[in-house]
Amino acid sequence: ICQRDIKRLREKELQLQADLTAASKEILRLRTMLKEYSSNTPNGSNDQSSSSV
C-alpha cells in the first residue's frame, strides 16, 4: 500500500463516518416522529395515515 492509497482510504473513511452520522440522526428523528404519532393515536389506530396520503 502506498501513501496515495492510504490518503484515499482515509478520505473514504471520513466520508463513510459522515454518512453513518447522518443516517443515525435520521433514525433518531424518525423514531421520535413514530413515538409522537403512536402517542397521538389512541388504540394504535392508523386512520390518519390513509387520509394524509
C-alpha distances in whole Angstrom, upper triangle without the diagonal:
4,7,8,6,7,10,11,10,13,15,15,16,19,20,20,22,24,25,26,28,30,31,32,34,35,36,38,40,41,42,44,46,46,48,50,51,52,54,56,57,59,59,56,58,55,58,56,53,55,57,54,53
4,5,5,6,9,10,11,13,15,15,17,19,20,21,23,25,26,27,29,31,31,33,35,36,37,39,41,42,43,45,47,48,49,51,52,53,55,57,58,61,61,57,59,57,59,58,55,57,58,55,54
4,5,5,6,9,10,11,12,14,15,17,18,20,21,23,24,26,27,29,30,31,33,35,36,38,39,41,42,44,45,46,48,50,51,52,54,56,57,60,60,57,58,56,59,56,54,56,57,54,53
4,5,5,6,9,10,11,12,14,16,17,18,20,21,23,24,26,27,29,30,32,33,35,36,38,39,41,42,44,45,47,48,49,51,53,54,55,58,59,55,57,54,57,54,51,53,55,52,50
4,5,5,6,9,10,10,12,14,15,16,18,20,21,22,24,26,27,28,30,31,32,34,36,37,38,40,42,43,45,46,47,48,51,52,53,56,56,53,54,52,54,52,49,51,53,50,48
4,5,5,6,9,10,10,12,14,15,16,18,20,21,22,24,25,27,29,30,31,33,35,36,37,39,41,41,43,45,46,47,49,51,52,55,55,52,53,51,54,52,49,51,53,50,48
4,5,5,6,9,10,11,12,14,15,17,19,20,21,23,24,26,27,29,30,32,33,35,36,38,39,41,42,44,45,46,48,50,51,54,54,51,53,50,53,51,48,50,51,48,47
4,5,5,6,9,10,11,12,14,15,17,18,20,21,22,24,26,27,29,30,32,33,35,36,38,39,41,42,43,45,47,48,49,52,52,49,50,48,50,48,45,47,49,46,44
4,5,5,6,9,10,10,12,14,15,16,18,20,21,22,24,25,27,28,30,31,32,35,36,37,39,40,41,43,45,46,47,50,50,47,48,46,49,47,44,46,48,45,43
4,5,5,6,9,10,10,12,14,15,16,18,20,21,23,24,26,27,29,30,31,33,35,36,37,39,40,42,44,45,47,49,50,46,48,46,49,46,44,46,48,44,43
4,5,5,6,9,10,11,12,14,15,17,18,20,21,23,24,26,27,29,30,32,33,35,36,38,39,41,42,44,45,48,49,45,47,44,47,44,42,44,45,42,41
4,5,5,6,9,10,11,12,14,15,16,18,20,21,22,24,26,27,28,30,32,33,34,36,37,38,41,42,43,46,46,43,44,42,44,42,39,42,43,40,38
4,5,5,6,9,10,10,12,14,15,16,18,20,21,23,24,26,27,29,30,31,33,35,36,37,39,41,42,45,45,41,43,41,44,42,39,41,43,40,39
4,5,5,6,9,10,11,12,14,15,17,18,20,21,23,24,26,27,29,30,32,33,35,36,38,39,41,44,44,41,43,40,43,41,38,41,42,39,38
4,5,5,6,9,10,11,12,14,16,17,18,20,21,23,24,26,27,28,30,32,33,34,36,38,39,42,43,39,41,38,41,38,36,38,39,36,35
4,5,5,6,9,10,10,12,14,15,16,18,20,21,22,24,26,27,28,30,31,32,34,36,37,40,40,37,38,36,39,37,34,36,38,35,34
4,5,5,6,9,10,10,12,14,15,17,18,20,21,23,24,26,27,29,30,31,33,35,36,39,39,36,38,36,39,37,34,37,38,35,34
4,5,5,6,9,10,11,12,14,16,17,18,20,21,23,24,26,27,29,30,32,33,35,38,39,35,37,35,37,35,32,35,36,33,32
4,5,5,6,9,10,11,12,14,15,16,18,20,21,22,24,26,27,28,30,32,33,36,36,33,34,32,34,32,30,32,33,30,29
4,5,5,6,9,10,10,12,14,15,16,18,20,21,22,24,25,27,29,30,32,34,35,31,33,31,34,32,29,32,33,30,30
4,5,5,6,9,10,11,12,14,15,17,19,20,21,23,24,26,27,29,31,33,34,31,33,31,33,31,29,32,33,30,30
4,5,5,6,9,10,11,12,14,15,17,18,20,21,22,24,26,27,29,32,33,29,31,29,31,29,26,29,30,27,26
4,5,5,6,9,10,10,12,14,15,16,18,20,21,22,24,26,27,30,30,27,28,26,29,27,24,27,29,25,25
4,5,5,6,9,10,11,12,14,15,16,18,20,21,23,24,26,29,29,26,28,26,29,27,25,28,29,26,26
4,5,5,6,9,10,11,12,14,15,17,18,20,21,23,25,27,28,25,27,25,28,26,24,27,28,25,25
4,5,5,6,9,10,10,12,14,15,16,18,20,21,23,26,27,23,25,22,25,23,20,23,25,22,21
4,5,5,6,9,10,10,12,14,15,16,18,20,21,24,24,21,23,21,24,22,20,23,25,22,22
4,5,5,6,9,10,10,12,14,15,17,18,20,23,24,21,23,21,24,22,21,24,25,23,23
4,5,5,6,9,10,11,12,14,16,17,19,22,23,20,22,20,22,20,18,22,23,20,20
4,5,5,6,9,10,10,12,14,15,17,20,20,17,19,17,19,17,15,19,20,17,18
4,5,5,6,9,10,10,12,14,15,18,19,16,18,17,20,18,16,20,21,19,20
4,5,5,6,9,10,11,12,14,17,18,16,18,17,20,17,17,20,21,19,20
4,5,5,6,9,10,11,12,16,17,14,16,14,16,14,13,17,18,15,17
4,5,5,6,9,10,11,14,14,11,13,12,15,13,12,16,17,15,16
4,5,5,6,9,10,12,14,11,14,13,16,15,14,18,19,18,20
4,5,5,6,9,12,14,12,13,13,15,13,14,17,18,16,18
4,5,5,6,10,12,9,10,9,12,10,10,14,14,13,15
4,5,5,8,9,6,9,9,12,11,11,15,16,16,18
4,6,7,9,8,11,11,14,13,14,17,18,18,20
4,6,10,9,10,10,12,10,12,15,15,15,18
4,6,5,6,7,9,8,10,13,14,14,17
4,5,6,9,11,11,14,16,17,17,20
4,5,9,11,13,14,16,18,19,21
4,6,9,11,11,14,16,16,18
4,6,8,9,11,13,14,16
4,5,6,7,9,11,12
4,6,6,7,9,11
4,6,5,6,9
4,6,5,7
4,6,6
4,6
4
